[in-house]
């Protein structure tokens, strides 16, 4: 990563998922503190001097609905730990939800 993005920092979930589904990349003056990593998400606290800090959760959900259920449990647990915290939150990424089976690369 250092060769591709010199002077940038990153966190990934390679320790939780051998494919490393999620990578969060940033550059100073941002500071990022990793709070939680799972197979399908990385949650961080993002700070930028002079601006409001916020929680950011990057998601790359499994295409299997059974495994996606684990993601929702993780997200609820993260919320429960910060229930009285008014810090803004952003959750984004690929939730791998489709409306019709034909939208999936393997519709069988």
C-alpha positions in Angstrom: 0.0 0.0 0.0 2.9 2.4 0.8 4.1 2.1 -2.8 0.7 2.9 -4.3 -0.3 5.7 -1.8 2.9 7.3 -0.4 2.2 9.5 2.7 -1.2 8.0 3.1 -2.4 5.8 6.0 -4.8 2.9 6.0 -6.5 0.2 8.0 -7.9 -3.0 6.6 -9.7 -6.1 7.9 -7.2 -8.6 6.6 -6.8 -9.9 10.2 -10.5 -10.8 10.3 -10.9 -11.9 6.7 -8.1 -13.3 4.6 -9.5 -11.6 1.5 -9.3 -8.2 3.2 -12.7 -7.1 2.1 -12.5 -3.5 3.6 -9.7 -0.9 3.4 -10.1 2.6 4.7 -7.4 5.0 3.4 -6.8 8.6 4.6 -4.1 11.3 4.5 -3.1 13.9 7.1 -4.4 16.2 8.4 -7.1 13.5 9.1 -6.5 11.2 12.0 -8.3 7.9 12.2 -8.6 5.6 15.2 -9.8 2.0 14.5 -12.5 1.0 17.0 -13.8 -2.3 15.6 -13.0 -4.7 12.7 -15.0 -7.7 11.5 -15.1 -9.8 8.4 -17.6 -7.3 6.8 -16.8 -3.9 8.2 -14.3 -1.5 9.8 -15.4 1.1 12.3 -13.3 4.2 13.0 -13.3 7.5 14.7 -12.4 10.2 12.2 -10.9 13.5 13.5 -10.1 16.6 11.5 -8.7 19.5 13.4 -11.3 22.3 13.6 -14.2 20.0 12.5 -16.6 17.7 14.2 -15.3 14.2 14.8 -17.5 11.4 13.6 -17.7 7.6 13.5 -17.3 6.0 10.1 -18.1 2.4 9.3 -17.0 1.0 6.0 -18.9 -2.0 4.8 -18.4 -4.8 2.3 -21.1 -7.3 3.1 -21.1 -10.9 2.2 -23.3 -12.0 -0.7 -24.7 -14.7 1.6 -27.7 -13.6 3.5 -26.7 -15.8 6.5 -23.4 -14.0 6.8 -24.9 -10.6 6.2 -27.0 -11.2 9.4 -23.7 -11.2 11.3 -23.0 -7.7 9.9 -26.2 -6.4 11.2 -25.5 -7.9 14.7 -22.1 -6.2 14.6 -23.6 -2.8 13.7 -26.2 -3.1 16.4 -23.5 -4.0 19.0 -21.4 -1.0 18.0 -24.5 1.2 18.4 -25.4 -0.3 21.8 -21.9 0.5 23.1 -22.4 4.1 22.2 -26.1 4.5 22.9 -25.7 7.8 24.8 -23.0 9.2 22.5 -24.2 12.0 20.2 -21.2 11.8 17.9 -22.4 11.7 14.2 -22.1 8.4 12.4 -21.6 7.5 8.7 -22.1 4.0 7.5 -21.4 3.3 3.8 -20.2 0.7 1.4 -21.5 -2.3 -0.5 -24.3 -4.1 1.4 -24.6 -6.7 -1.4 -28.4 -6.5 -1.4 -30.2 -7.2 -4.6 -33.9 -6.8 -5.5 -34.0 -9.5 -8.1 -31.9 -12.6 -8.4 -30.9 -11.6 -12.0 -28.9 -8.7 -10.5 -26.5 -11.1 -8.8 -23.4 -12.4 -10.7 -24.4 -15.9 -9.8 -28.2 -16.0 -9.8 -28.5 -19.7 -9.0 
